[in-house]
Amino acid sequence: MIKKLDKLILKAFIGPFIATFFITVFVLVLQFFWLYIDDFVGKGLDLFTIGQAIIYVGATVVPLALPLAVLLSSIMTFGNLGETFELVAIKSAGIPLLRFMRPIMFVSLLLCGVAFMFNNYLLPVSNLKLNRLKYDIINKKPAFDLREGAFYTNIPGYAIKVGKKEADDSTLRDIIIFEKDYNLQDNIIIARKGIMKVSDDKRFLEFKLMDGWRNTERGSRMSTNTEYIRLGFKEFKKVFDLSSLQLTKTEDSLFRDNYQMLSVRQLDKAIDSLETIHDFFRKKMMTELSSSIPFLLHLDTGYRKPTTEVAVKSSKDIIADTMLPGVNERVISQLSVIKSTLEINKSEYENRSKSLRLHKMVWHEKFTMSLACFVLFLIGAPLGSIIRKGGIGTPLVFAVIFFVIFFLLNNFGKKFVKEAVLAPGWGMWMATYILLPIGVFLVYKAMHDSQLFNKEFYFRTFRKIRPWFERIKNSRGAPEPQ
């Protein structure tokens, strides 16, 4: 049964948690667009595409926003209760710390389950959609934008230059159009004036040119007998296809096999396939080197060690002098083949080993980022009851400190796994291994009403040990006896 105390704690927790969660998501989404601002600006993206990008980015940052929201809201909840002396009243009633931490503890465990389900099912889809959309946006050409005195070359096969644009942005002066046909000289159109218009569906650009000349050259590239044609016109219509400037949609299958787009079950299958790498390469090396090192084929046959030892100091003792140059040449040739074979297989082996580490890294990350909600709760709840400060100021400072520690440890673990410094089981759980004992320590201190963050406690402690330091100082400065 939910008691009044549980309702009090939950009401105090839910409000800050929702607020901090959405603020965290907003900040992380802004960080993403700050990093990719150069790839988004000037592409002429519509509001629907930008909205899609915001939704996909927001979904991908949820695993990082949940632990931070739990940490900050836990500190704020118990800090507010401590500042208003409600924690003192609860403890005076004989209720231990773990008892009134219990409702938020259950909520944090529930959030761990929600985070795992999100990381396992929704996050791969969000990563897939975001990477596809990001790929399309980065590879999209800038939107059509003619500038005075500069060549515009984003339309394939054309280079357009205008001398002046009127105030209506449609009337142009001194127009030059280079049309590349890759046969002989480029066709050139020069017009004194023109009117530019883009079709309603944004697929075609129409130029209505007036008072100009069209210069072309006909003939074969390999021949000097060509025909130069120069045509004058009063009015000429030129249409450009703008489909190359539109945002093309790449198929999801291009990114579907990436390790970030897989669930736990799919990762298990991929890891199981990649873990046969050692047996695969051992058999492959035996097959490829058997032609260069024939004795490898006879290692498992009835080989017997010779009973008598023969002292051979060099190859000259067993090879005739007339055969030695040919043997050396063959050995050098075989060694070069062996070296190239080993280098090729080494590169392939390293790539497959790295792929295996990355798959295991993501597999562990789905669990570590989910469990982080509970680990940071164990830090935030006792920390709030110790500092006894509500609001957004002091709790935010402590939350940022511990979250930065968690973030750095998590990134260091990823880096170590990618570089094969640590195994995935150690690197990806590094933050949990370090922060979990800190959380247990803070819970112990909070249960015993620790003054860990009370400045008066340290001031009184310093006053007690100050005379001891002064005695040491005076004893060192006293003159030595004669």
N, C-alpha and C positions, 0 to 999 in steps of 0.2 A: 504494500500500500504506500502511496506517495503521501508523505506527511507535510505539514505546513512548512517545516524547515527546508525540506527538499524543494517545495514550490518557491520559497524565498530565494534559495541559491540559484535555481534555474532561471527565475525571472531576472535576477541580477546578471546572469551570464549570457542569456540569449541576445539581449539588445546589443551589448558591445561586440559579441561574436559576429552577428550579421553585419554590423557597421564596419568592423575591421576587415571582414572577409571581402566585401565589395570594394573597400578602399584599396586593399592590397591587390585585388585583381585589376583595378583601374590603373594603379601605379605600374604594375608589371606589363600591362598592355601598352602603356605609354612608353615604357622602356623598349619594347619590341619595335614600335614605330619610330622611335628615335634612332635605333640602329639601322633600320631599313628605309629611312626617310628619302635618301637619294634615289632609291629604286622605285618609289611610289610617286614622287613629285614629277609633274610634266608628262605623265602617261595618259591623261585624259580619262581617268577611271570614273565610272559612274558610282552613284551612291549605293547601289545594290552590291557591287563588287567590294567596295570599302566596308560595307556592313558585314558581308561574308567574312572578310579578313578579320574584322574585330571579333566576331563570334568564334571563329576558329582559334585565334590567339588567346581569347579569354578562356576557352576550354583547355588549351594546353598549359596554362599557368595555374589552373585549379590545384593540381597536386602540390605546388609550392605555396599557394596562398592559404590552404587549409591549415597546415602546421603553424604558420605565422599568426593566423587569426585565433587559433586555440591558445597559443602562448600569450598573446597580448590581452585577449579577453579574460583569460584566467588571472593574469596579474591585476587587471583592472577590477575584476569582480571581488577578489579577496582583499585587494588594496582598499576598495571602497568600504567593504564591511569592516576592515580594521580601522580605517580612519573615523568611521562613525561609531566605533566601540561596540558594534554588533558582534564581532568575534569575541570580544571580552565577555559579553552577556551570554553567548552560546557556551563558551568554555566554563563560565561560572555555573551554568546549569548542569555541569558534569558531562557534557557531550564532547568527546575527543575530536581531534582535528580530522582523523580519517573518516569519521562518521559524516561530518558536513562537507567533506570532499567527495563523498560517495556519489551524489547525483551527477556532478560534472564528470566524475571518473567514468560513469556509465555512458554519458554523452560522448566523451572522447573515444571510448571503445567503439561506440556506434559509428562515430565519424571515421574510425580506422577501417571498419567494414565498408562504409560508403566510399571512402577513398580508394580502397582496393578494387571495388567493383568499377569505379570510374576509371582507374588506371588500367584495368584489364580489358574493359569493353569499349568505353567511350574515347579514352585517350588515343588508342591506335587509329581510330577513325578520324579524330580531329587532326592528328599528326599527318595522316594521309591527305586529307582535304587541304590542310594548310600548306604542306609542301608542294602539292600540285598547283594551288593558286599562287603561291610565292614564285614558283618556277615560271608560270605563265606571265606574271607581272614583271619579273626581272627581265625576261626575254622579249617583252612587248616593246615595240619601238615608241619613241615619244610621240605625243599627239601632233597633228598637223599644225605648224606654226611658222608662217612665212615672216621673215624679218627683213627690213630694208638693208640693202647692200651686202647680204650674206647668201651663200648658196644653201638651199635646202635639198638634202640628198637622201632622205629617209624613204622616199618612194623608189622602189627598185627600178633601175634602168633610166632614171631621170635625175637631172640637177637643175633646180629652178632658182632664179635670182630676179629680184624686183628692185628697181631703183628707189621707188617711193610708194607709200601706201596712203591713200586719202583717209579722211577722218571716219568714213563709213566702213573701213576695213575690207571693202569689196572692190573698190576702184583702184587699179594698179597702174603705175607708170614705168616705162623703160623695162620691159620684161625680156628675159633671156631664158630659153629652155634648151638644155642639152639632152638629146635623146640618144642613149647608147644602144647601138644595134650589134656591136662587136664584130662587124664585118669589115668596113673600111673606116672612114672618118665618122665621127658622131654627127648625127643630124642636128642642126641648130635652127631654132625659131627665135626671131627677134621681132618684138612688137612695141610700138610706141605707147599703146594703152590697152588695157584689158579689164574685164569684170570677172571676178572670181565668185563661184557659188558652190556650196557643198550640198549634196542631195539630202533629203530628209532622213534617209536611213543611214547616213554617214558612210556610205560605201563608195561614193564616187565624188570626184572633184572636177568641176567643169570650168574651163577657162574660155571666155568669149574675147578673142584677141582682135585688135583693130589696127590697121595701118602698119603692116609688118612684112617680113620676108622669111621664107622657108628655104634653107640651104641643105641639099642632099647630094650624095655621091653614089652612083650605081656602078656595078661591075664586080669582078672577082678580085679577091684579095691578092691572089698570086699573079694578077695581070696588071700591066701599066696602062692598058687601054680602058680607062674608066670614063664615065660620063658625069659631069658636074651639072647639077640643076639648081637654079635659083628662081623661086617663084615669089612674086609679090601678091599681097592680098589686102583687101579692104576690111574683110571680116573673116575670121577663121575660128572654128570651134575645136577645142582640144579637151578630151575627157581622160582623167586619170583614175585608175582603180586604187582605192584606199583599203582594200581588204587586208593588205599586209600590215596595216597599222592597227587593225582590230585585235582585241584580246582573244587569242586562240585557246581552246580548252584541251589540255593534255589528258589522255586517258589515265585513270587511276592505276592501271596495271603497271605503269612505268615505275611506281614507287611501292607497289604492294609487297614486294619481297624484302623491303628494308627492315632491319631488326627493330626499328622504332614503331613499325606499323603492325606488330604481332602481339597476340594475347599470350597468356602463360602457356596454354595448351599448344599453340603454334610454336612458341619458343622451345618447348620441350621436344617437339618433333625435329626442329631445326638443330638444336643442340645435340640430340641423339645422332643425327646424320653427320654433324661436323666432328663428333668425338671419335669417329673411325678414321680420323686423319692420319694417325700414326701407322696403323696397319696398311692403309691405302698407299702411303708414300713409301713404306718399306718394300711392299711388293712392286711398286712402280720403279723404284730405284734398282731393285734386283733385275727387273726385266730390261731396263734401259742400259745398265752397265754390264750385262752378261756378254754382250758382243765385244765390249772393250776389255773386260777382265774375265776371260773364259773360265778360270779356275773357280769362280763363284758358283758355277753350275755343279761342281763336284764336291761341295763342302759337306753334303749330307750322304755321300756314298761311302763305300768301305775303305776309307782312308786309314792307313797305318803309318805310324811314326817310324822312320828308319832306325834300325838297331845300331848302326855304326854312324858315328859323327864324322862329317867331312868338313875340314877346315877350308872355307872359301873366303878369301880376303876381299876380292873384287871380281867384277864380271869378266875380267881378262883371264881368270883362272879356268873358266868353264866355256868361254866363247873364243873361237879362233879369231885371230887378228883380221883376217880377210872378211869375216862376217860382222865384225864389230860396228863399222859405220852404218850398215843397213839396219842392224838391231837398234842402235841409238836413234836413228831417224824414225823407226817404227814406234819406239817408246815415246818419243816426243810427240808424235802424231796422236797416239792413244791418250797421252796425258792431256793434250789440248781438248780432245773430245770429252774426256772425263770431267775436266774443269768446267766446260760449257754446260754439260749436263747437270752438274752439281749446282751451278749458279742459277740455272733456270728453275730447277726444282726447289732451291732455297727460297727464291722469290715467291713462288707459288705457295710453298709451305708457310712462309711468314704471313702471307695474305690470308690464308685459311685459318691460321692460328689467331690472327687479330680478329677475324670475323667471329670465331668461337668465343673469344673474350668479350666482344661487344654484345653478343647474344646473351651470354651469362650475366653481363653487367645490367642489361635491361631487365632480365628475369629477376635479379635480386632487387633492382630499384623499385619494382612494383610493390614489393613487400616493405622495403625500408621507408619509402615515402608515405606508405599507409601507417606504419607503426610510429612514424615521427609525430603524429597527432598525439598519441599517448605519452611519448617520451617528453615532448615539450610541455604537455600538461603537468607532468610530474615536476617540471622545473617552474612553471608559471604559478601554479596554485600555492605551493609553500612560499615562493618568493614574494607573492602578493601579501600573504599573511605575516611575513617577516618585516617588509618595508612599511606596510600599513599606510600607503599613500594612494589615494584615488585619483580620478581624473585621467588626463591623457599625457601629462608631462613626464613624471618619474616612471610610471609603468612603460611608457613608450621607449624611454632610454634603456631600461633593462631588457625589454623585449628585443630591441634592435641589436643590443650587444650579444645576447644569446642566439638570436637568429643568424647574425653574421657568423658566429662561431659554427653553428650548424651548417650554414651554407658553404663556408670555406672547407670544413671537414668533408662534406659531401662531394664538393668539386675536386678536392685533393684525392679522395678515394677514387673518383672516376678517372682522373689523370693517371693515377698509379696503375689502375686496371688496364687502361688503354696502352700504357707503356710497358706492361708485363712486369711491373715492379712488385705488385701484390696480386694475390689470387682474388677473383671476384668476391668470394665469400668473406674476405677480410677487408678489401678496399671499399666495397659498397656498404658494409656495416660499420665502418670506422666511426661515423658520427654517432651511431647508436651505442657502440661500445664505450665511447668517451662520455657522452651526455647522460646515459642512463645512471651510472654511479653518482654523477653530480645531482641528478634529480632525487635519488634515494637519500643522499646526504642532506639536501635541502629539506626534504620531508622530515627527516630525523631532527634537524635543527628547529623546524617549525613546531614539531610536537613537543619540544622541550622549551618553547618560548625563547628561542635564541635571540640575542641582540647582535646578530651578525652584521646588520646594516644600520645599526644605531650609532651615530657619531658620538653621543654622550658616553657610550660604553667604552669606546676607544679613548676618549678624553680622560675618563676616570682611570683607565688602565695605564695611560701614559703618566698621569700624576703619581700613580703608585710606584712605577719603576723609575721615575725621574731621579729621586735621591740616589738610587743605586748607580745610575750613570754619572751623577755628579761626584760620588765617592771615587769611582774609577778615574775620572778626570783629575780630581785633586791628588790622588795617589801617584799618578804619572807625572804631575807637575811639581811634586814636593822635592826639595833638594836632598841629595844623597848624604847619608851620615859620614862625618870625617873620621 
